[in-house]
Amino acid sequence: MAATGVDATLDRFLTRAEKLGVKIHRAGSSAEEVARAVVEAIRAEGASSAMVADDLGAGRDDVVRALEAAGVAVAPGATPEAADPVEAGVSRAAFAVAETGSIGVVGNALQPRLATMLPPVYVALVERAVLLPSLDDAGAELERLMAPGPDGVRYASLVTGPSRTADVEKTLAVGVHGPRVVHLVLVDPSPAFAGAG
């Protein structure tokens, strides 16, 4: 039996993301399942501290409690100086792109952006419902999200796997300009984590 369009898009995204080195975790729709997957991702990297972005909505408190119960210190990370020593960051993704295995991170506040860019381990939460087939679809979504007005976002990043560069003598280096490890928690549609940053 052939996969439906939604299943085929999900399969394409997962295949591409895994080839890029993204570590995938699946969670159901409950805040407890999502929190458990976040703890699993952070423990897998041996991180002892994390900042949890404010953009997680109502489910943020569940993630913070689960991390603290697992012995992971949770730091507010409201400034670059405060975020610098933190070993892991957790935030939501506004969408994911099957064509490239990328996730789109958008918003207005500094704190979620710091969680995405500064710690060496990044854990992104993305809902299946916001999985887009192509970069063209992602461009249209970014245009919609960045519309002028009070709700328009000020920044957008496409994160495509761990940070990597080959600028120095064409030798590949991972984690130079961003996280060296990316985990993605794939969330079923969830009221606790609904909304885009």
QUISULTA-V470156 format. One record per backbone hydrogen bond with DSSP energy under -1.0 kcal/mol. NH is the residue of the N-H (numbers start at 1). CO is the residue of the C=O. If there is no record, write none. Layout:
BEGIN
NH:CO
NH:CO
END
This chain:
BEGIN
8:4
9:5
10:6
11:7
12:8
13:9
14:10
15:11
16:12
17:13
18:14
19:15
20:16
21:18
22:17
23:182
25:184
27:186
34:30
35:31
36:32
37:33
38:34
39:35
40:36
41:37
42:38
43:39
44:40
46:43
47:42
50:73
51:88
53:90
56:53
59:192
60:57
63:59
64:60
65:61
66:62
67:63
68:64
69:65
70:66
71:68
72:67
73:48
75:50
83:79
84:80
86:83
89:121
90:51
91:123
93:125
94:104
95:104
96:130
97:102
98:132
101:97
103:159
104:95
105:157
107:155
114:110
115:111
116:112
117:113
118:114
121:87
122:181
123:89
124:183
125:91
126:185
128:187
130:127
131:128
132:96
138:134
139:135
140:136
141:137
142:138
143:139
144:140
145:141
146:142
147:144
152:149
153:145
154:107
155:107
157:105
159:103
163:179
165:173
171:168
173:165
175:163
180:120
181:120
183:122
184:23
185:124
186:25
187:126
188:28
END
